[in-house]
Amino acid sequence: MSLRQLHRSDFVAFQTIPTRWMDNDIYGHVNNVNYYSYFDTAVNRYLIEAGALDIHQGEVIGFVVETSCNYFRPLAFPDTVIAGIRVAKIGRSSVRYEVGLFRNLEDQVSAAGHFIHVYVERASQKPTELPLPLRTAVTALIPSEPKLP
């Protein structure tokens, strides 16, 4: 399956993100750099809500080490972005998240991409094994019937 053919049913969890006036660029659509912000917002909000990530006091934090995005249809203010999230791979200290961005109520993806978090000890900033609450939260994002491209 190509990324362009992804649908909401290909994802496990969803986060709603309203676009902002400032997200639009001179061409009248959301600027490409904002898509990465949507990815980061969706995944981190999911992890915080799942009790798997404490961004202020937690001993373990995630660093983004790789990211990509493919754009298929534009988003623009005042659209609402529905970010679908799934996990493609869990390592000892890393997770590959895949995110599809959907415009309003549309079922076909407007943009799709991934990023990889490497989890590190906050104090040493050295990679560390995923804590159990984090591993549990990301394992729940693995599709039951993988449809990964």
Secondary structure as GFF3:
##gff-version 3
##sequence-region A 1 149
A	DSSP	three_ten_helix	3	5	.	.	.	ID=ss1
A	DSSP	three_ten_helix	8	10	.	.	.	ID=ss2
A	DSSP	beta_strand	13	18	.	.	.	ID=ss3
A	DSSP	three_ten_helix	21	23	.	.	.	ID=ss4
A	DSSP	alpha_helix	32	49	.	.	.	ID=ss5
A	DSSP	beta_strand	60	71	.	.	.	ID=ss6
A	DSSP	beta_strand	80	90	.	.	.	ID=ss7
A	DSSP	beta_strand	94	103	.	.	.	ID=ss8
A	DSSP	beta_strand	111	121	.	.	.	ID=ss9
A	DSSP	alpha_helix	132	139	.	.	.	ID=ss10
###
